[in-house]
Each structure stands twice: as C-alpha cells, then as structure tokens.
Amino acid sequence: MILIAIIIAIIGLYVFYKYPDSLAILFFTLTIADVNFKIGGLPLNFRAIIGILAFIRVLTIDKDYDYPSFFKSSTKYIPVFIIYTLLVTAAFDLMTFEFVKSCAITFICVYLGYFYYFKSDNASVLKISLILAGLICFADLAYTYIYVGHFPVQRIYQRLLDIPLVYDEYGEVVEPVNWGFYGCICGMAFLYILTDYINHNKSEKLSLLLLPIMFMGVIMSTSRSSLLGMIGASIFLIGKELKDRTRAKRAYKLILLSVGMIVLSLFLFSIMEEYLNLEVEFIEKISSRLIDEPIAVLNKNLGNSYNAQELDALDWRGEISQVSYEAFLSLSFIEQLFGIGFWGFTIRNLGHNNLPPHNGLLMLLIEYGIIGSCIWAFIFFTSIKDSIKYNDSTSPLLTILLFLFLYCLGQNEVLTQGLFFLIIATMIAENRSLREKQYSLE
C-alpha cells in the first residue's frame, strides 16, 4: 500500500510539473468546493499542500510570462487587507494557527488567480474549477437526498476516504459548513455559465447542459441566500444588457434561458422526488424553507396574519442582524475603528447565543472595524467600476461577485474568505488586461 502511494505521488508530481494548469485547477476546485482532509500526521492538510505546491510551481514559471506585476496592480491591496486582519486578530489575542493558515491560503488563491488569468489570457482555469466544484456540491446534495434522507449534507469524499463523522452531544452530525454553502457554489457556477454563454453565444452551448444541474443544486440546498443572489445578479445582468440596443437580443435570450432552465430543473427535481423514494418529511422541510417560511416573514412585516410556527431561521436572521448592529454601537471607539479580530463577535458572545451575526457586512464591520471595512470596500468597488468601464459585455466574474455580495447578507465570513478574493483577483487581472488592450488600440 505504501509503495502504491509513493508511485501515485511520483506520477502526480510529474503531471503537475509538466502541466501546472492542472495543479491550479485542483487547488481552486478544492478551495471552492471546501474539500479537505488530513494526510497522516502531517501538520498541513491536503488542500494546503496542493496550494503550496501550486504556488512554488508558479514561481518557477513566473519569469517566462510578461504580465503586469502582482504588486504593481491593485491586487496589492488584498494582501494589505489580509495583513491588517492578522494584526487586529493578534492584538486581541485571538490568533490561531488555523487562522494564519487560512490567511496564507487566501493569499495563494489571490496570487494564482491573478497569474493564471494572464497565463491563459482568460479565466478558463477558474471557470473549469468552478464547474467541477459545482458538480461536487451537487453530487453531495444528491447523495444526501438519496442515501441519507435528511440534512446536514454528508459528503461523498468523506465516505470514500472513510473519514469519520463528528457528532455533537445530542448525537447529531456536526456539519462543517451550512447546507446553504452547496447552493452558493452551484449558484455561482450557474451564473458563470449563463453569462459566459450570453457573451460568447455558440461557443458555449455545451456548457448549457450543466445549467439545470446547477440550478437544481440551488433548489436542493434550500438556500434562500443563494436564490436571492441569483435573482439580484440576473436582474443586474438583464438590466445592463437592455441598456444597449445591440445587446438587447442577449437580454431576451437570457430571460428565456433562465425561465427554461428553472422549469427544467423543477421538473427534474419532481422526478427525483417520485422515483427515488425520498422521505416525505425531508421534502416537506424543503417546501417549508423555500415557500412557507418566506411568506410568513413577509406577512409578519406587512402586518398581515401569519403562521408563527413557520417563522424559523429567516426571521431569526433579521433579529440577529439588529442585535449585531447594536453590539457594534456598544463597542468602544477604538474597537469600532479597528475591529475586534477574527471571530471576536462569537468569542465575546455579542449576539447572546454563541453564534456569529449571520450577516457578512456586519461581521466585516465588527471584526475588522471601520478601517478594515474601508480597505475592503475600496478593493470591491474599484474592481466593479473597472469591470464595467473596460468590459463591453458583462463579465461572468462581475456577475458572480455581485451574487456573493447578496449571498453574504444572510451568511458570515464569505466576504473575507479565499473564494471571494480569488474572484476579485481574477477580475482585477481581467480589468488590467482589457485596459492594456484598449490602450494598445488607441
């Protein structure tokens, strides 16, 4: 067994050295799909090892490509933000090895995303990784539906590698990430493929076959945040296309495609329900999360009668956001200015429930303060502005970035994770490339 493992490792290293793009795709896929596991007694997990190998490989081929320096582009502000988060977290004595490792992986994501855009002159490496991650998340959801029959989502790779499940004191499986995460990744893949097709038309028809799968993944995850992000990003995309008469046809095509894929996805979901003998309680819970609960919350806010039993996490998120904002106002001026460090909100139990605020913007503001939020906002809004300025069509990267922004309104540290900054860094590279091509034509 050890000999086989050594042979596989040698073959893998050769392939990764010969084809560095494949190493980057593996690392991006593991990062986006949040696939990770320990290897023996090594201090680093599998994803960290792959990330370091990918980074070292890039340094050996970096000199062969003529592209704008990473630290001479606006990407340099991302490591500034990362260093700031480390300093604030250390100042409040919340620094852990896991957080340092997470920050290092985020930087590697950013550097590789920037480099591989220029190496390919497009975002193909990220696109392939995102689609693979979406398929992994869909497969995990399908496996949970068919073989487990209830949430939390149980992952296929953990079963294949015989990774034991973790249980809490009540005997329930502890989920590493909320099931909404799987809807987030499928939603990102859906929007990327759709936007790419609108931009390139015939060249991307094969990718359309994946659209119903990705949308069904969003539905199966029961993620309201993902649905909100998809609706918001789609409205932006349609509105932007309609502003230009020459691109209006694309917008109508987008509407028809979106409606068609939604209908097809719901049809496929109904087939799964009927022929795979899914548990009735599981299906009822999905219906409650996607339909009954949002309606109850809407009626409550409008002052209409509603079923109080339908109010669950959606209504609770509104209340915890209010509590979190009041908690920020109760901090000292210094803490408001600089923040209280990563996971400081939960450590101090500012929400009085030992949980994070479930609002990405508030979490950013509380943990990294006004200064950290301003650095983050500068990176985010300048990237969006440049994308709109230099891109004739709507970049798929812009679409999924807006999706993530809307998604984070009901989630936690999405805005400061490697996935978010990977998208940002790739879009900065795209903006820089488009700008230089425009200048060369003038």
N, C-alpha and C positions, 0 to 999 in steps of 0.2 A: 504493500500500500504506500509506504514512504517512497519507494523507488518510482512508482507511478506518479505520485505527487511531484517529485523532482523533475521527471520527464515533462509533465504538463507545464510546470513552471518555466522550464527552459524554452519550450516551444512558445509559450505565451510571451516571454520576454523577447524572443526573436521576432515574433509577429508585431509586437508593439514597437520595437525598434525600427523595423522595416516599414511599418505603416502607422506612423504616430497619430494619424487622424482617428484610427480605431481605438487607441488608448484614451483619447479625449472624449470620444463618443461614450465609451464605457464609464468614464468618470462622471460625465454630465448626466448620463442615464441613472447611475446610482444615486447621484445627488438629487436630481429632480424627483425620482420615484421613492426617495428615502429608503433605499435598500442598503443594509449594513450588517456586519457581523464580525465577531472576533475570530482571530486565527491563532489557535493555541494559546500560549502565554504571552504573546507579543503585546507591547504597550499600545500599539496603534491598531485600529480596526481595518477591515478590508478597504473601505472607501478612502480612508486617509492614506493608505499605502499606494493605492492606484493614483490618487491625486498627486502625491509627491513624485511618483514615477513619471506622470504626465508632465508635471512642472519641470523636472530635470530634463526630460526629453525635449521640451520646447527650448530650454536654454542652449541645447546643443545644436539646434537648427535655426535658432533665432537670427543668427548673423547672416543666414542665407537669403533672408527676405528684407526687402526695402519697404518699410512702412513706418508711419509716424510713431515715435517713441511713446511707450505707455505713460511715462511720467511727464511727457510734454503735451499730453492730451488731457481733457477734462476728467478722464478716468483717475487721475492722480488724487482727486478729491475723495474717492471712495476709500483708499487706504487711510486718508486723513480722518475720515469718519470712523473707520474701524479702530484706529489707534485711540481716538477720543473715547470710544466706548470702553476700551480696555482700561484707560486711565481713570475714568469715572467709576467703573466697577471695582477697580483696585482701591480707590480712595475710600470706598465704603466697605472694604474688606469682604467683598463678595466674589473675588476672583477664584476660579477653579481651573483645573487642568482641562476639563471638558470645554469650558468657555474659551480658553486660549486656543484649543484645538479647533473649535468651531470658527473662530476668527481667522485662523490660518487657512482653513479650508475655503472660507469665503473669499480671501484674497487670491487663492489659487484659482477659484472659479472665475473671478473677475479678470485676472491676467490671461487665462486660457481663452475665455470668451472673446476678449479683445484681439488676441493674437490670431485665433483660428478664423475670425471673420476676414482679416486681411490675407491670410494664407489661401483661403478659398475664394476671396472676393465676394463672398455671400455668407449667409447664416446657415448653410446646409448642415454643418456639424451639429449645431444647436437644434435645428429642425428634426433631424433624424433622432437625436437623443430625446427630444420632447415626445415624439410619436412613440418611440419604444417605451418611454416611461408611462405614457397614457395607456398603452396596451398592457403593461404590467399591472397598473392600478385597476384597469377594467377586469383583468383576469382574477385579481384578488377579490374584487367585488363579486364576480360570478361564482368563484369558488365558495365564498361565504354564503351566498344565496342558496346554492345547490346542495352543498355538503354540510354546512353548519346550521343554517336556517335562522340565524339571529346575529345582531351586532354584538360586540365590536367586530370589525373586519379582521379576519385571520389570513395571513399572508402565505402564498404558495412557497416562496423561497425558504421560509422558516420551517415549513413541513419537510421540504426536500433535504434541507441541511440538518433536520432533526433538532432544531433549536427549541428548547422547552419554553412553554408559555409561562408568563408571570401572572400570579393570582393575587388579588387583594385579600383583606381579612374577611371579606364576605364570600369568598370563593368565586368571585367574578374575574374574568380575564382582564388584565390591565392592558389597555390599548396604548401603543407607543405614540400614535397620533390619532386625532379625531377623524371619524369616517368622512367628514367634510373634505379632508385633505385629498381623498381619492377623486372626489368630484372636481376639486380645484385643478388637478393635473389633467383630467380628461377635458375639462372646460377650456384650459389653455391650449391643448392640442387641437380641439375642435375649432377654436377661433383662429389659430395659426393656419391650419389647413384651408379654412374657408377664405380668409383674407388673401392667402397666397394664390388661391385659385382665381379670385376676383382680379388680382393683379396680372397673373400670367395666363389665364384662360386655359387653352387646350393642353399646355404642357403639364398641368397638374391634375388632369382628370382622374388618373389612377388613385390619387390621394383621396378623392371624394368617397371612395368605398369605405374609408375609415370614419367618415363623419357620423353616420348613425351609431357606430360602436361607441365613439367618444361621447355623443350626447346621451346615449343610454347609460353610460357610466356616470354622468352627472345625475340623472334621474335615480339610478340605483343607490347613489351615495346619500340621497335625500338632503343634499346640501343647498340650503336656501341662499347662502352667501355666494355659491358658485352660480346659481341661477340669476341672482342679482347682477353679478359681474358680467355674465354672458349677455343679459338684456341691455345693460348700460353700454358695454363695448359695441354691441351690434347697432344700437341707436346712434352712437357716435360715428360708426363706420358708414351707415346708410346716409346720415346727415352730411358727412364730408363728401361722399360721392355725388349726392344730389346737387351740391353747390356748383358743380361743373357740368355743363350740358353734355360735354363729350364723354363724361363718365357716368351719366345718369343711367345708361343701359346697364352698367355694372351694378348699380344700386338695386334696380328692379330684379336683376338676376340673383343678387344676394338675398333679397326678400323671398323670392320663390324657392331658392335653395334651402334657406333656413326653415321655412314652413314645411317643405317637403321632407327634410331630414328629421324634423320634430315629429311629424306624423309617422314616418317610417320607424323611428326609434320607439315611439309609444306602441306601435303595432308589434314590433319585435319583443318589447317588454311584456305585452299581454300574452304572447306565445310562450315566453318563459314561464309566466305565472301558471298557465294552464297545463303545459306539458311536462314541467319539471317538478310538479307537486310541491310547490313552495308552501311553507307554513302560513296559514291564514292570519295568525297574529302578526307575523312579520310583515305581510302585505298591508294589513290594517295600520300598522305603525308608520309605514311609508306614506300611506294616504293621509294620516293624521299630520305628519310633519310637513308635507308639501301642500296640503289643501286646508284641512280643518283648522290647524293652528294659526296660519297667517290670516285666515278670515276672522277668527276670534279676536286676534290682536287688532285688526283693522276696525272691527265693530266696537271694541273697547275704546279705541282712540277717537272714534266718531261719536261716541256717546250712545251707541245702539246696544240692544240686548245681545249678550253673547254667552257661550257656554264656558264657565270658568275652568272646567276640567280640561278644556282644550289648550289653555294657556300653559305653555311649558318654557322651553329654552328661549324661544323667540322673544317672549315678553320679559323674561329674566334678563336677557342681554340689554334691553333698554334700561332696565333699572340699575344694572351693574355699571353701565356707562355713566349714568348720573352720579352714582356713588363714587366712581373713579375720578370724575371731574372735580367733585367736591374734595376728594382726597388730595388732588393736586393743589387746589387752592389752600389747603391746610398746611402744606409744606412751607418751610422757611424760604426766604428769598433766594438764598444760596442754592438750596435744593431745587427750587423751581428753575433757577438759571442753568445749573449744571446737570441736574438729574440726580437720581439715587442709585444708579447702576443696574446692570442686567439682573432681572428677576427680583429687583428690590421691592416692587409692589407686592409680590406674593410673600416674600420673606417677612416683610413688615405687617402682612395681613391687612393692608389698607382697605380691601374690599370686605373685610369681616367674614370671609368664607373660605380663606386659604386658597383662593383661586385667582388667576390673572384677570385683567379687566375685560377680556374678550372684545377689545376694540383696538386695532393696530395703531391708530393715530394717537389715542390716549396713552397707550403703552409706550410709544416712542417719546411722547412728551414727558411722561412721568419718569421714565428710566434714564433718559438722556437729556432732559431739560430743554429749555428754550434754545440754547446754543446748539445742542445736538440736532434738534428739530430743524433749525435754520440751515445747518450744513446739509442735512438730508434733503430738505425742500429745494435748496439750490441745485443739487445734483439731479433731482427728479424733474423739476420744471424746466431747467435749461435743456435737458435731454429731450423732453417732449417738444419744446419750442423749436429746437434744431431739426427734429424729425419732420415736423410739419413744414418747416421752411425749406429743407433741401430735398424732400421726397415728393415727387409728383403724385404718386399714388399713396395709399395708406400703408405704412409698414406693418407687417404682421407683428413685429416686436412692439410697436406702439399699441396695437390692439390688445395684446396680452398684458402689457404693462398697465393699461387702464383697467383691464379685468382684475389684475391683482390688487390694484388700489381699492376698487369697490369691494372685492372679496375680503380685504383686511378689516373692513368696518365691523365685521362680526367675529373676527379672529384675533390672534395675539401677535407674535413676533414676526409675522410674514414680511414686514417692510424692512427688516434688518437681517434677513437670512441670506444665505448664499444664492438661493434660487432667484430672489428679487434682484440682487446686484449682478448676477450673471446676465439677466435680461438687459439691465441698464448698460453694462459694459459692452455688450454686443451691439446695442443700439447706438452707443457713442461711437463705436468703430464704424458702423454703417453711416452715421451722420458725417463723420470725418471723411470717409471715402467718397460720399456723394458730393460733399463740398469741394474736395480737391478736383473731382471730375468736372464740376461746373466751372471752376476757375480755369482749368486747362482748356476749356472750350471758348472762353472769353478772349 
